[in-house]
Structures are given as C-alpha cells and as structure tokens.
Amino acid sequence: MNAVQVSAAKPPNWDDWKWQCAHRITTVAALSKVIHMTQQDTQNISKCLEQFRMSITPYYASLIDPDDPKDPIRLQAVPSIEETYDCENDMADPLAEEGCSPVPNLVHRYPDRVLLLATYRCSMYCRHCTRRRAVGEEDRFITEKNLQSIFAYIRFHTEIRDVLISGGDPLVMSTEKLEHIIAGLRAIPHVDIIRIGTRVPVVLPMRITEELLSMLKKYQPIWINTHFNHPKEITPESERACTAIVDTGIPLGCQTVLLRGINDRVDIMKELMTKLVHMRVRPYYLYQCDLSRGISHFRTDVDTGIDIIHKLTGNISGFAIPKFVIDAPGGGGKIPVDYNYVISKNDKEVVMENYVGELYTYPQPALYRSLK
C-alpha cells in the first residue's frame, strides 16, 4: 500500500510510526489517492517535484479535506506551482547558518548555545521549510565522525550550556541513535540544557512512544519544542502525544510560523493558542516566514504579525501569547517585533496605551538613575 485511500479504513499498522514513515506519500500517483486533483494540479505538482521533494505521512494526509484546494493542511504538505516562482528576496540560506558552522552539522550563533543538525530527514517535508536547501534533499543522518567532531567542539567551548538538537527532525531517528547523541552531550559537564526541535507530535504523533519517553527521561533536563500552525492539526492523536511528553516531565513549547492563507487571521491564531495551552503546550515563538527559496507565497507583511499579537494581548492569558520574532536575514538572530504601547517617556513619567487603547501614566522613581 503506497498511500491512504480518501475514504479507506485505517490499516492494521496505522499506529506504528515506522509503518507511517515507510508509507510516506512521495509521488503524484500516491497523492492522487488521497486528494482530488485536476489535470492542472497534477501538472503543477509534477513540475514542483522537479525542484523540491514531497513527503507526507499517511496520518497527516488523512487530515486533509480532499475537496478543498485551500485546506490549511494541504497547503503545508502538498507542493504548489508557486514554489517554482522566483522572488528577488529569496535566499538559499536566509539565516546564514552555513557561515556560523565551525564544524559540519553544528551552528554556533549565540554565545551560550548551539544548534546540532542531527539529520536532514523529516517524516514530512513542510512546504514552508526554512532549511529546504538541505532538508529533503537527502535522507541521511549525521555520521559518527561528524558527531565526534561536534562533541570535541562543545567540550572545548565551555561557554556552551544549551544544545538544540534539530535537523530535519531528530525524532525520525531510531531511539538508540538519538540516545547515543543525547548521552554524548550529557557527558559534557558544562552542557546543562538539551533541547529537541521536532514536528512529529503534529505530523507523526505515534512516534511518541513509551520507549522514546523512557529514554529521554534519563537525561533530564530535556526540553522539546514542536510546531503547530493551525487548529486543525490538533487532533486526539496529537493531543495524546503532547500529553505523554508533558506527563513525562518534559516541558513542551510551540514555535508557530506565520503563513499567508493558513493562520494569518487573529481568530485562527487565538483558537490555536488556546488549544495549545489546553494541551499544556506553551506558545513560544510566532515566526515571520523566512526568505527561503520558493516560499514567498507564504509570507505576509510584518504588520500582520504585529497586529495579530496586539489583538491577542489582553484577550487571552499572557502565557498563551507567543513572542513575535523575525529571524534576521544574514544571521542576525531572532529579533522581537512588538506593538509599541509606550506613547511617551521622560525622567518623570511613562505614558502607556493598554490593550483597548486607553492611556495610563506610570510615574518614574525620583533620583533612581543618580543613585545607581
């Protein structure tokens, strides 16, 4: 079986994450069994696949409305002819990760933390992926030689206290291979926090197994960030996966990407954030869509993100509101972009606007700066 039939019952191995990976949808023929496509759709998708690969787990494909070309799951998973359009702002490596890579598969941009790219494979290749220059181009994991070079670099740089394991998606690796990486990091005395960036709770929730979580629990403190973009991605299966992670004692956050036509409305974002909090998933970042090649059709203007966060503020709990950031092109790092609530300020007072536009004044403490 190469794909999930639109109306077919789930096969016996549906809940086996390895079965899901083995039956990823990678061709137009397989995709045609999941969604209804016109002849033009078939031609456009085929043309896109000449440049960018497709991979969709049967589980995630089952969430697509087969008759809706604008379905938010479909837009994130199914190739579009718009990916082949050139945009003058597109960049192969928008975050300049390659320039911040002292050894292969490692990015050291911030003083006390590094990014370890453990694999270039994902269970699903998101159409808006910022690393599409590498992710999806080949299904390979980090070599032992590269891994040992990374461990040596981190051991030498004692300022590094936080390591983010990402890729690709590190949770598509075997539990044994992932443990080998985590154990090696945990053996370095100055590494305090180990984080994992993964989308499997969203696109492959059956990967969150008792075996995996038992392994991770041995190496606390572990933190996980995942990537929900739309309320439709929150299902009984994804909620079970998130609950299992949190119940293990692993904090779980969400990094959402602002995507045109998918979540660029305040009502959608409000529903998503409140549902995340219900699952005990902490909204962490809302990213402005990066300048990666072939994803210009997903980008909104920056004011859209600022306006969404402004309209969420005061209307849902503060811990349910992510920080809106632009990961600066050229490697400048994450820069918060906020609505300006400060109307004016001087040595005597600060005049502020609250979430409904009313003005309030806070008196500055006298002589504070002169006493410091």
JOQUI-V189428 format. One record per helix or strand. SS is the DSSP state (a for helix, b for strand). FROM is the first residue (numbers start at 1). TO is the last residue. If there is no record, write none. Layout:
# JOQUI-V189428
SS&FROM&TO + SS&FROM&TO
This chain:
# JOQUI-V189428
a&17&22 + b&25&25 + a&28&31 + a&39&49 + b&56&56 + a&58&61 + a&72&77 + a&81&84 + b&91&91 + a&98&100 + b&106&110 + b&113&117 + b&119&119 + b&141&141 + a&144&156 + b&162&166 + a&170&172 + a&175&186 + b&193&197 + a&200&203 + a&205&207 + a&210&217 + b&222&226 + a&231&233 + a&236&247 + b&251&257 + a&266&278 + b&282&287 + b&292&292 + a&296&298 + a&302&312 + b&313&313 + b&316&316 + a&318&320 + b&323&328 + b&333&336 + b&342&345 + b&349&353 + b&359&363 + a&368&371
